[in-house]
């Protein structure tokens, strides 16, 4: 309970632009209040989709609050600070209320907030079974709550999140929301069946998240470049929702001890070295509840080896949709990202179906039943290649994600302003475009086993990061090791040592010139025959033990790969010509070679 401070103001309560004496201090008065209820980072992502619908309207003041009931509260305060609207303590929000209250989740005392309440889903509809919060299971027929002991009655499934009586009705049996926004009529049918008492509050409003994805699809090439996808590479996106049955949760195992052999994630991470790094780019989208439940630092530690082998961890709030648009194939679970991918026509391999979590009659459950499954015990590359060659994409997601693709902005703004009770602005209702992410090249610092074949006027090259075994296939092998490798012992075995200058710097004063850096690196590692300094996305310099230096300019190929091709070509035929052809997968890259 907040206590009164100096002047009768309760501790932590804000005074501007709302409060007992706000009219003294607020520059603009008389604004209609729109209160955003932010349970956690996950629900905030959907609220961020729609805040732009209030742009340019001087009649509206946005406010935000956090009920504090979600177990995933980490990161919420930072996100609210970045949003930049006044944040009310929950007690003040309950007392003050607003003309319009918008939430993207249930939980907390939503029914106690004063004002018209609109609830959005924060995924592709309501598909999961989830027990009601620790405050007790609601039993609206009696108006009382029964204690939540943490144990379910045998044979009784958890209620359907969002659409069941336990979630959709207040303790007195009235609907929690004035408007429950659904994206497709199939969800409306399920809502009518599971909670007819609240069916009258349902509104078909489309899917603003999916609409932003659709609007950004023309920028796919730019998004691929931002993720460091080079010509000829296929981008494979791993994605996981949260909870133990998710992909990151191991698909149902506990992820350690005797059950590790059944941990799908562990098996998948061990399979990633099968993929040649110049043919496949791998990124991962993890649910915000994974990041903020376990801590970003812990997640990065868990995936450190994969990151050193080239895996890029995608921002789960700002950049996941751009990565989804850029992807050629998705390996995921029953989360919304997999469903959105299939709705775009992207092949999806389901690695964790989550049968105990998903409502069997939901559209996500139908998708999971129909989508191709990943065999975590089988070789990964043949399964990916089969999906990329024309894997079957179930039609359900494209048909059932939204009843009005591209139309959610107009529907939602009309709903919001109708609940506020004022006319809409004259300008068209538009959602914010997805921004171009920062450039994230795939930096590999794990040792690379390189197989090369020289013949037919070209060098055929395959590089494998952190390979547990010698790669199969023809060709001569050598070891390329980044100077920043985790294991210094690998440098003693390297045939080629690689380093990168920071992005935007052709020369790093800490490293010196390419010759200076190479001379120092080669003097420390006497068994190494060549050093390569990557100076840009398509440029690098190789230096041998005699001090000879050659500048390499590529057309889309990683300069470190060009250095390995240069080493193989010189070993076979002496100094390479002014143009070197390098074959990677089905693509042939031209590398200009100039003696420095």
N, C-alpha and C positions, 0 to 999 in steps of 0.2 A: 504494500500500500504506500503510495507516494505521500510524503509529508509536506506541509506548507513551509515554504522558505520565507525570505525577506519580502515584505509587501503582500503576503498571502499567496504568493505563487508557489505551486507545488513543485517539488524538486524534479527536474528533468522535463517538465512540461514546457512546450514552446509557447512563446508569446506573440510571435509574428510568423506568418500572416493570420494565424488564428489564435484565440485565447480570450480571456476575459476582457483585456484592454487592447485588443489588436487594432481597433479602429484608431487608436492614438498613433500607432507606429507603422501600420501598413500603408504603402504608397497607393496601391489600388484596392479599393474596398468594394463590397457588394458582389464579389465573385462567387459563382457557384462552385462548391467544393466537390472535387472528385478524389476519392480516397482509394489508393491502391493497397490492397492487403497482400503483403509479400511474405509467404510462409518460409520460403527457402530460395536458393539460387535457381532451382529447377522451375518453380512456378514463376519466378521473376522473368525468365526468358520469354514466356508467353505474354506477360504484361508489357515487356519491352516491345513486343510486336505491335501493340495497339496504342501506345501512348502518343504516337504521331498523329492519331486521328483527332487530337485536340489542338493541333498546331494552329498558330495564328489567331487563336480565339481569346481575346482580352477579357471575355466574360467568365473564364474558367480558371480556377486555381487547383493545380495538382498537389496532392499530399500523399504520403506513404506511411505505412506502419507495419510492424511485424508482430504477430500474435505470440511468438515464442514457444509454440507448441510442437513445432517440427523437430525431430531428432537431428535434422541436417541443417542446423543454423549457421555453421561455419561459412564464412564468405558472404553472408547476407548483408552485414553492416557495410562491408566494402562496396558491394554492388549498389546499395542504396546511396552511399556517398557519391559514387560515380554518376548515378542518375541525376543527382543534383536538385531534388525537390525536398521541401521540408518533411522531416521524419517525426511523426508523433509517437510518443510512448503508447503502448497498447491501451492502458487505462484511460488516457486522454482521448484516444480514438473512440473508445466505447462511449464516453460521455459526450463527446462533441458530435460524432456522426458526420454525414455528408449528404448532399443531394443525390450523389451516385457513389456506390461502393463497388469496386471491381476486384475480384479474386480469381486466381487461376488454380485454386485447390480448395479442398474442404479441410476440416480440422480447425480447432479453436472455437471460440464462441461467435461464429459468424452470425447466428440468428440474433445475437445481442447488439450488433452494430446498428445504429440508427441510420436509416436511409435505404434507398432502393438498391438491392444487391444483384449484380450480374456475375455469374460464375462461368469462367471459361475452362476448357480442359487444357492441360499442358502437354499433351501428346496427341496421338491420332485417336481421339475419343477415349472412352472409358472401357478398359479391357481387362484390368487386373482385379483379382480378389484380394482384399486387404482388410484386416481386422480394424475396427474403429479404434480411436486413440485410447491412450491409457486412462483417460478420464472416465472411461466406462462405455460399455455397449449401449447404444440408445435403444429404447423399446418404446416407440412413439405411441403405441396403443394404450399404454398405461401412464405415459408421461414421466416415468421413472427410468433411472439407469441401473443396470446391474453391474456389479464389480467386474473389472477386467483382471483376471488373475494371471493372464499370460498364457492360459491353456484353453484350447478349443474343446467344445463338446465332441466326443468321439462321433465320427460320421457326419459332422456338420461342417460344411465348408465356410470359409470366411466370406463375408458379404461382398458384393460387387462394388468396387470403389466408385463413388459418384452417382450411381444409378439405383442403388438399393435404398430401401426405407431407412436402414441404419445410417446412411450418409445423407440422403436427400431431405429427410424430415427432422424438424426440431423436436425437443422433448415433448412439446405439447401437441405434436402430430401435424403441425403446419409445415409447409415447404420452407426450407432454409433460404432458398434463393427466390427472388422475384423473376429472374430470367436465367435459366440454365441453357447455355449456348452449346448446341450440338452441331456437328459438321455435316451430317448425312442422315437421311431418313431412316436408315437401318438402325442407327443409334436411338432414334425416336421410338421406333417399334420396340426395342429392348427396354427402353425407359418406361413406356406405357405398361409393359408386361411386368416389370419388376417393382414399379412404384406408381401405380395409377393415381394415387392421391396428389402427386406433384407433377403429373404429365402436362397439366395446363401451363406450367411455367417454361416448358421447353421452347426454344427458339432455334431455328435453323440459320446459323450465321456463317457457315463455311469455315475454312481453316486459314487464318492469316499467316501462320508459319509456312504452310505449303504454298500460299500465294506469293510470298516473298521468294521462295525457292523457284517457282515458275518464272517470275519476273526476271530473275538473275541468270537463267540458263543461257542466254546469249553471251554471257561473259565467261563461259566455261574455259576457254583457252587461257584467259588471263588468270583464272583461279589455278589452273594447272601449272602455269609458270610460277605463280606465287608459292606453290608447294614444291617447286624445284623439279617438276616432272619434265624430263627431257624428251625430244622427239624420238619416237619408237618405244618409249617406256610405257608400261601399263601401271596405272595407279590402283593398288589394292587397299581398300579401306576396311580396317577392323573396327567393329563397334560393339559396345556392350552397354546394357542397361545396368541397374544395380540389383542387389540381393543375391543370396547364395546360388540360385539357379541360373544366374546370368552367365555370359561368357567369361567375364572377369571374375565372377565368383567360382569358376571352375566347372560350371554346368551342373552343379549339384553336389560335388564332392567338397571336402573341407579344404582342399588345396595344399595339404601337407601330410606328413606321416605316411601311413600305409596306403592312403587313398590317393596319393599323388599320381599314380599311374592312370587314374580316372579323371584327373583335372584337365579339362579340355584346353584351358588357356595354356597350361604348362606344355602340353603336347604341341599346341600350335606354335608357341614360341620356339620350341626345339625344331620345328619344321621350317621356320622362316629362312635359315641358312641354305635351304634347298634352292632358293630363288636367286638367280644371278642379279647382282645389284644394278647392272646397267640395263636390264630388261624389265625390272619390276621396281616400282617405288611403293613403299608401304607406309601408311599413316594409320593412326588410331584415334577414334572418338570415344571417349568414356563419359558415361552419364555424370552430371554434376554431383550426384550423391556419392559416387565413387571418389571423386576428387576431394569433396569437402567432408565426407564421412571418415575417410582414412587419412586425409591430409595430403596436399599436393607433393610435399617433400617425400612422403612415404611412397606414393604412387610412382614418382620418378625413380626412387631407389629400387622398387620392385621391377621396373622396366629398364633399368640402367643398361643391362647388357644388350637388350633389343635396340635401345636408342643409339648405342655406340655402333651397332651394326646397320644403322640407317633408318630406324623407325622414328617417325615424327609424331609427337603427341600434339593433337589439335586442341585449341582452346574450345572448351565445351559450351561456351556462351556466345562468343563473337564469331567463330570461324567454322563451326561444324557443318553448317549448311553449304558453305562454299566448297569444303572438302567433299561433301556428298555429291555436289554437282560435278566436281572434277573427276570423280572416281570412275574407273572402268568396271570394277567388280567390288562386291561387298561381302565380307565374312562377318556374320553377326549372330544375334540372338533374336528374342521375341520383342525387343524394344522398338520404339517408334522410328529410330533411324533406319532400321532394316525395312520397315514398312514404307517409309518415304522413298527409300532407294528403289524398291520394286515399283512404286507409283510412277517413278521417272523412267521405268523400263530398264534399270540397271540390274544385271544378274546378281542374285543374292544366294550365298551358301549359308544355310542355317547351321550353326555349330552348337547352340544350346536352345532347345525348344521351350523350356520352362513350362512343362505340362501342369505342374502343381500351382502355378501362379496365375496363368491366363484363364479367363472365363471361356469354357469350351464353345459357347455360341457366338463369341465375338469375331469380328472380321480379322483381328490379328491371329486368333487361333486357327481360323480357316487358312490364312496365308501360311502359317508355320507348317500346317499339315501338308500343304501343296508344294511348298518351296523345296528345291533340292537340298539335301543334307550334306554337310561336310563330314567325311570320315576322318576323325582325328588320328586314327591309327594308320591310315594310308598315306602314300606320298602326296604332298601338297600341290606340287606344280601341275601334275596331270589333271587334278580336279579343277584348279584355277583355269588352266588352258581350255578345258572342256566348257566351262562356264563362259569364258571370253569368246569362244568360237560360236556362240549362239545358244547359251544355256537358256532353259525354259524359265520365263518369268510369269508367275501366276497373274491372271488378269484382275483379281479382286482389288488390289491396292489402287490401281489406276482408276477403277470405277467407284470405289467406296471411300476414298480419302476426303473428298469434298463434293457436295451437291452443286456447288457454284464456283468452280475453279476461277480464280481471278476476281471473284465478286464479294469476298468477305469484307473488304474495307467499307463499301457502301452499306452493307447490311448491318455491320457492327456499329458504325457511326450513327445510323438511323436509330438503332436500338438504344445506344447510350444517351443520345440527346432526347429521345422520347421519354426515357426514365428520368432525366434531369428536368424535363418539362420546358425546354426552350428550343427554338428553331435551330436547325443545323446551319453551319456556315455555308456561304454560297459556293465556295470553291469545291472542286471534286474531292471525294474522300480517297486518300492515297496512303499506302504503307511505305515505310522507309525502305530504300534499296539496300541490299546487302553490300557492305563495304569490301573493298579489295584488301585481303589480308596482307600482312607483312611478308616479305620474301623469306621462305623457309627451305633453303637448299638441303638436300640429303647428305649431311656430312657423316662419313664413315670413319671412325677411329679404331674400330676393331680390325685385327689383322685380316688381310684379304688373300685368299688362295686364288691365284690367277692361272688360267689355262689358255694357252695361245697356240695357234697353228699358223704358219707362214706359208703361203702358196697362192697361186692364181692372182698375183698382183695385190694381195690384201693380207692383213693380219686378222684372223678370226680370234675373238677374245671373249672369255667368260670370267667374271670375278665373283667370288663367293665370300661373304663377310662372316667371320666367326664360325667357319665350317668345322663341324666336329670330326668329320672324316675327310679323307682326300676325295675331292669331287670326281664323279664318274665322267668318262668321255675321253676322246682323243686330245692330244696336244701336250706341249711341254709346260711344266708348272714353274712358277716362281712365287715368292712371298713378298707382298707389298704391305708396308706397315706405316701407319701414321705416326709422326713423332710424338703425338699426344696420346698414344695408346695407353690403356690401363696397365698393361703388362710390359714393363721395360725389357724383360727377357726376350720378348718377341723381336725387339730391335736388333738383338745380337744375331738373329737368324735371317734378317731381312735381306732380300736382293735389291729392293727399292724402298727408299724412305721418302715419305710424302709430308708436306706441311702446307698450310693455307695462310695467306695474308687475310686480314679482316676485310669484310665486304666494303667496297668503295675505296680501298687503299691498294694502289699498284705496288707500293713498297712500304713495308712495316719497319720503322726505325729500330724496333726491338730485335728484328731478325737480320737487318742489314740487307744488302743487295742479294739477289739469288746466288751469286758466286760466293759471297761471304757466308751466307747461311749454309750452303751446300758443303763448303770446305770444312766448316765446323762439324756438321752432322757426319760427314764421311770420315773425318779424323777420329770421331768417337766410336764409330762402328766399322771396324776394319774389314768385315766380311761383305759389306754392302758395296755394290758396284755403281749405283746410280742414285741421285737425289733429285726430287722434283718439287718445285715450289709452285703451287697453284696461285696465280695472281689475279684471277677473275673467273667469272662463270665459264668462259671459253678460252682462257689463256693460261699458260704456264711455262716454266723454264726448267729444263733438265740439265744436270751437270754431272759429268763423269769424274773418275778419280784423277784423270790427267788434267783436269781443269777445263776441258772442253764444255761449251755451253750451247744449247740449242733452244730457241723459242718455239713453242707449239701454239698454234691457233686452230681451234676446232670449230665445227659447225654443229653445235648441239650436243657433242660428246663431252663427258666429264674429262677435264684435262688430266686428272690422275689416271684415268683409263688410257688416254692417249700416251702417257708416259710409259705405261706397261707395254703398250703396243710398240712404242719406239724401242724399248729394251729388247723385246722379242725379235723385232726386225733387224736390229744391229747384230744381235747374237747369231742370226742366220745368214745375213748377207752383208754385214758391214754397215757403214753409215747410211741411214735412210735417205731417200730422195727428197726433193723439195715438197712433194705431196705424198702423204701416206694414207692409204685406204685402210679403214678399220671396220670390220664386219662385227656387229653386235646383234644377235638374234637375226631378224629378217632385214635389218637396216644396215646400210653401208655409209660410214661417215668419212668425210675428207678432212685430213689434218695437214695444215700448212706447217712446214718445218723450215726454220731459218737459223743458220749458224750465227750465234751471238758473238 
